[in-house]
Amino acid sequence: METAEKTYNIDEKDLARLGAVVFEAYGVPREDAEILSLSLAEADIRGIKSHGMVRVPIYIDQFVNGKFSKETKLTVKKETPVSLVLDGNNGPGAVVSARAVMMTRKKAEQSGFAFAAVHGSNHFGTAGYWSEMLAGDDMIGFASTNSIPIVAAPAGTGRGIGSNPFSYTIPANKYASVCLDVSVGVMAQGKIYEYARLGKPLPENAWLGPDGQVTRDPKQWDPMDYVMIPFGMHKGFGLGVVMEMLTSGLAGAEFHRQYQGLNAKMTENSHCFWAMRIDAFTDVKKYRDQVDAYIEYLHSLPVTNPGDKVYYPGEIEAVLKAKYLREGVPVAAKVVEDMLGLAAGASADVSFIKSKYHI
Amino acid sequence: METAEKTYNIDEKDLARLGAVVFEAYGVPREDAEILSLSLAEADIRGIKSHGMVRVPIYIDQFVNGKFSKETKLTVKKETPVSLVLDGNNGPGAVVSARAVMMTRKKAEQSGFAFAAVHGSNHFGTAGYWSEMLAGDDMIGFASTNSIPIVAAPAGTGRGIGSNPFSYTIPANKYASVCLDVSVGVMAQGKIYEYARLGKPLPENAWLGPDGQVTRDPKQWDPMDYVMIPFGMHKGFGLGVVMEMLTSGLAGAEFHRQYQGLNAKMTENSHCFWAMRIDAFTDVKKYRDQVDAYIEYLHSLPVTNPGDKVYYPGEIEAVLKAKYLREGVPVAAKVVEDMLGLAAGASADVSFIKSKYHI
């Protein structure tokens, strides 16, 4: 049994406020600091820690080194009643995305549908956060982004395409929205450490070694040298190719083809967002009732092992969010301390969190 | 070594004409008979035999038994500048889809984007055929359909969701279009026969037995009793759920939830189609050049085994189509003979094919 990591259970509002104070202390305008921090807190509250507040020091480093612009002004490069091409001018991905999502939804309200392709951006966090925002309670939302090439092509021996995550959100009535959020690799690089620690063989057809051979041994190579295989081989690979063409392709940006190491700076990220009004097709309430009925159908499916359950896409994250809204978001002590350190380094006042949580 | 099955190499035009003559002889209006037959010939010419002329006797049976309407009139249930809800009134899926695709493209030409949700239809063949037609050389095309539930949910013990195939087509310049066409199961039911014949174990996590347990033994059960696992587990499953909501959901039809055997009649099929003008975002030629450049990048990726190659989505089918356009489409003798038998049964004149191919 492993030792439990020390965590604080922090109210989501406090967590988001802490991050915002830190970002603002390093020169990010208050509104943008709040947008950026909330996007990270919302990943933590869904249990997606890899995309949560753990990224604050990384982002601060990008601001300090001039990789991200502190001010984020979007430029409209092209616009029609159903389309937008936007330049994020190197703002942080979440701030660029929040603005692009608002513009996309507004246009979809007017036209029934809108699709935005965005270049000049950076890491945007979780795709599901944006597709949920696009969908609201009356639309279908879709978000995708390209990434540095980290996934092998079928038959390929090294990193070929981005993990190019994409997400659909479809609103239900009684239940949390259906929110599918997937990247095209079988599993994230970080999971190799877990398999190595547990002494479990890697799943079949999930990883190549740096020699290009499929391997199931999590200790054969340095974890960062393994190459991700696309999920469903040519199917996941094909989705990755399509997402590249929907993001950088439509945004008129360069696609990513030079793999320069997992920690290399990307020249830029491209995203795409679309939203479509449900009432362009059918009554919104009736549609959302139908989604409820499908969720209940999925829940009614017989399972192989007693105690198991069929979860619909996004359900596990929604269950965690409901729990952490009640109990606070568990955040590793180190993540909190890193933020407090950054705050201290910029003489920012974070006494509100220290006193409330006895840190 | 297995005995080669007897085949005829038939010019695609002749193949499509033969099927059309047969459909017309059983009461399908000429134009619709030609649309339906061409959709099947176009599957054969891409090497997708399971969706090719082998289906003619099955379709004739559906016409004769009143499962398909011979006349196909689409009813517009709802329309906005970007959306269409259509009722196929139980026409054959390919005829319904051809009409819906034309309406979708026309609307996209006017509005920049159009999305059609269609109910009251039947099996529409390959999704890729429709997304290619939607895309043409200046748009991005997308097609999907629901199906009877044949794919297990993760943790589920039996058939839960449809295989719900979907397809994106993105036009290139120098190369055949990028055409991703995937269903959400790891592999088709028919492949189990092949594994059993070759004595090869089934891939890991591809099939459940009727007991709900994962199995790799292709001879343990009757091939039709195996249950398909979604590709990438929750990822493919989630895509299947989303496609159900984009097809039957938006079309206002019932989703499919009662599995009544692989050969059971479906109450109806629902599809969706969308097309989006590339020039709403960027110059079409520049975009297609970028797709070419990405294809060339994929082709340049190093491979693990000498002689292997990275194929882009749709490339294998495009290579076959080019070859079969030159050499004729190889069609199993039995498939041709079945069509000739049906023609004879309806006193249709198919002498053009008998004399040319010495049948």
Chai-1 contact restraints between the chains, C-beta under 6 A:
chainA,res_idxA,chainB,res_idxB,connection_type,confidence,min_distance_angstrom,max_distance_angstrom,comment,restraint_id
A,T80,B,G112,contact,1.0,0.0,6.0,A-B,restraint_1
A,T80,B,A280,contact,1.0,0.0,6.0,A-B,restraint_2
A,V82,B,G112,contact,1.0,0.0,6.0,A-B,restraint_3
A,V82,B,F113,contact,1.0,0.0,6.0,A-B,restraint_4
A,S83,B,G112,contact,1.0,0.0,6.0,A-B,restraint_5
A,S83,B,A280,contact,1.0,0.0,6.0,A-B,restraint_6
A,S83,B,F281,contact,1.0,0.0,6.0,A-B,restraint_7
A,V85,B,F281,contact,1.0,0.0,6.0,A-B,restraint_8
A,G112,B,T80,contact,1.0,0.0,6.0,A-B,restraint_9
A,G112,B,V82,contact,1.0,0.0,6.0,A-B,restraint_10
A,G112,B,S83,contact,1.0,0.0,6.0,A-B,restraint_11
A,F113,B,V82,contact,1.0,0.0,6.0,A-B,restraint_12
A,F113,B,F113,contact,1.0,0.0,6.0,A-B,restraint_13
A,A117,B,F281,contact,1.0,0.0,6.0,A-B,restraint_14
A,A153,B,L301,contact,1.0,0.0,6.0,A-B,restraint_15
A,A153,B,V310,contact,1.0,0.0,6.0,A-B,restraint_16
A,A155,B,V303,contact,1.0,0.0,6.0,A-B,restraint_17
A,A155,B,D308,contact,1.0,0.0,6.0,A-B,restraint_18
A,A155,B,V310,contact,1.0,0.0,6.0,A-B,restraint_19
A,G156,B,L301,contact,1.0,0.0,6.0,A-B,restraint_20
A,G156,B,V303,contact,1.0,0.0,6.0,A-B,restraint_21
A,G156,B,V310,contact,1.0,0.0,6.0,A-B,restraint_22
A,T157,B,P302,contact,1.0,0.0,6.0,A-B,restraint_23
A,T157,B,V303,contact,1.0,0.0,6.0,A-B,restraint_24
A,T157,B,T304,contact,1.0,0.0,6.0,A-B,restraint_25
A,G158,B,P302,contact,1.0,0.0,6.0,A-B,restraint_26
A,G160,B,L301,contact,1.0,0.0,6.0,A-B,restraint_27
A,Y168,B,V242,contact,1.0,0.0,6.0,A-B,restraint_28
A,I170,B,M245,contact,1.0,0.0,6.0,A-B,restraint_29
A,L180,B,G238,contact,1.0,0.0,6.0,A-B,restraint_30
A,L180,B,V242,contact,1.0,0.0,6.0,A-B,restraint_31
A,V182,B,K235,contact,1.0,0.0,6.0,A-B,restraint_32
A,E204,B,E204,contact,1.0,0.0,6.0,A-B,restraint_33
A,G212,B,T304,contact,1.0,0.0,6.0,A-B,restraint_34
A,F231,B,G232,contact,1.0,0.0,6.0,A-B,restraint_35
A,F231,B,K235,contact,1.0,0.0,6.0,A-B,restraint_36
A,G232,B,F231,contact,1.0,0.0,6.0,A-B,restraint_37
A,G232,B,G232,contact,1.0,0.0,6.0,A-B,restraint_38
A,K235,B,V182,contact,1.0,0.0,6.0,A-B,restraint_39
A,K235,B,F231,contact,1.0,0.0,6.0,A-B,restraint_40
A,G238,B,L180,contact,1.0,0.0,6.0,A-B,restraint_41
A,G238,B,P313,contact,1.0,0.0,6.0,A-B,restraint_42
A,V241,B,P313,contact,1.0,0.0,6.0,A-B,restraint_43
A,V242,B,Y168,contact,1.0,0.0,6.0,A-B,restraint_44
A,V242,B,L180,contact,1.0,0.0,6.0,A-B,restraint_45
A,M245,B,I170,contact,1.0,0.0,6.0,A-B,restraint_46
A,G249,B,Q290,contact,1.0,0.0,6.0,A-B,restraint_47
A,L250,B,F281,contact,1.0,0.0,6.0,A-B,restraint_48
A,G252,B,T282,contact,1.0,0.0,6.0,A-B,restraint_49
A,F255,B,Y294,contact,1.0,0.0,6.0,A-B,restraint_50
A,R257,B,Y297,contact,1.0,0.0,6.0,A-B,restraint_51
A,A280,B,T80,contact,1.0,0.0,6.0,A-B,restraint_52
A,A280,B,S83,contact,1.0,0.0,6.0,A-B,restraint_53
A,F281,B,S83,contact,1.0,0.0,6.0,A-B,restraint_54
A,F281,B,V85,contact,1.0,0.0,6.0,A-B,restraint_55
A,F281,B,A117,contact,1.0,0.0,6.0,A-B,restraint_56
A,F281,B,L250,contact,1.0,0.0,6.0,A-B,restraint_57
A,T282,B,G252,contact,1.0,0.0,6.0,A-B,restraint_58
A,Q290,B,G249,contact,1.0,0.0,6.0,A-B,restraint_59
A,Y294,B,F255,contact,1.0,0.0,6.0,A-B,restraint_60
A,Y297,B,R257,contact,1.0,0.0,6.0,A-B,restraint_61
A,L301,B,A153,contact,1.0,0.0,6.0,A-B,restraint_62
A,L301,B,G156,contact,1.0,0.0,6.0,A-B,restraint_63
A,L301,B,G160,contact,1.0,0.0,6.0,A-B,restraint_64
A,P302,B,T157,contact,1.0,0.0,6.0,A-B,restraint_65
A,V303,B,A155,contact,1.0,0.0,6.0,A-B,restraint_66
A,V303,B,G156,contact,1.0,0.0,6.0,A-B,restraint_67
A,V303,B,T157,contact,1.0,0.0,6.0,A-B,restraint_68
A,T304,B,T157,contact,1.0,0.0,6.0,A-B,restraint_69
A,T304,B,G212,contact,1.0,0.0,6.0,A-B,restraint_70
A,D308,B,A155,contact,1.0,0.0,6.0,A-B,restraint_71
A,V310,B,A153,contact,1.0,0.0,6.0,A-B,restraint_72
A,V310,B,A155,contact,1.0,0.0,6.0,A-B,restraint_73
A,V310,B,G156,contact,1.0,0.0,6.0,A-B,restraint_74
A,P313,B,G238,contact,1.0,0.0,6.0,A-B,restraint_75
A,P313,B,V241,contact,1.0,0.0,6.0,A-B,restraint_76
